[in-house]
Amino acid sequence: MVLAGDVGGTKTLLGLFEPSERRPIARATKSYETTAYSSFVEMLDAFLRDVQASGQVRAVALGVAGPVVQDHARLTNVGWNIAAADVRSHLETPHVHLLNDLEAMAYSIEVLQPDELRVLQEGEPDNESGAAVIAAGTGLGQAYLHRRNGRLVPAPSEGGHADFAARTDREAELVRMLRERFGRVEVEQVLSGQGLLNIHRLTHRGGECAVVDDLDSPDAPAAVSRAGLSGRCQGCAEALRMFVSAYGAEAGNLALRGLALAGIYVGGGIAPKILPAIENGRFMEAFLDKAPMTDMLTRVPVKVIMNSEAGLIGAATFANEFAR
């Protein structure tokens, strides 16, 4: 068996998979609240007890929401440090690999089924070029997939912490507000659950929100999304429109920076939940608004990853290579 993990700032998915020729077969998966545990090893022990695991784990791959340097990872939004050596000795298995969480998700791209994707733009994929993944959730992740010997090979990125660039007067107002609050404005402060709340603060300046009165509530981003989708709150609706437009624009930036002509894949927990707002045209309008490169971007396939376990599947796919 191989063990895979998608270790996020809010929740962590762990799974045991049976190796296979292409996509490993899930045998047991469980979700945990990340902050309910003091360390990853403590959570790992709970998982192995919960699924009554037996037998040797032949390989481990963990996608971690933070940069991975020399087999060590520190989660960006949680005070955890994970070392591959600790997991290796704990499980007594030689193959333990830490990946950036978006790098792990990117490993799922070539094994996802068509019904696990929602097409925003069919495009005309260039199968000699690379691809890219962008995912907004607790934070914002990005990863590139470079073409090597006919295969897409993921490469990590911390692009979510790059500077956010305003495209409109309203976004310029947002940047001024965020600069006063944070000093420096990065993309993740706009495109994430907290990013949606930051936009909400702008669209409700000078007035109260009839739907969300506690922005510190864990459910606040989802409440803003629901109110925006239903139109019950015009300030929430504007916040959601600004979020989707900025999301599409950043996806287009990613396509240009990586020349990702084989496809852009939109992952993370937010996109499937606001799919009507993603599919109404605003996302793709911003994606394509890149003159003089618009014609090239019209040929890029753009797809939303609908499988919420794509990061876990990707990590298992990576581990699969060491266990067959």
Summary of the structure (lengths in Angstrom):
residues: 324
radius of gyration: 19.8
end to end distance: 9.7
largest distance: 60.7
contacts: 1133
relative contact order: 0.18
helix: 40%
strand: 24%
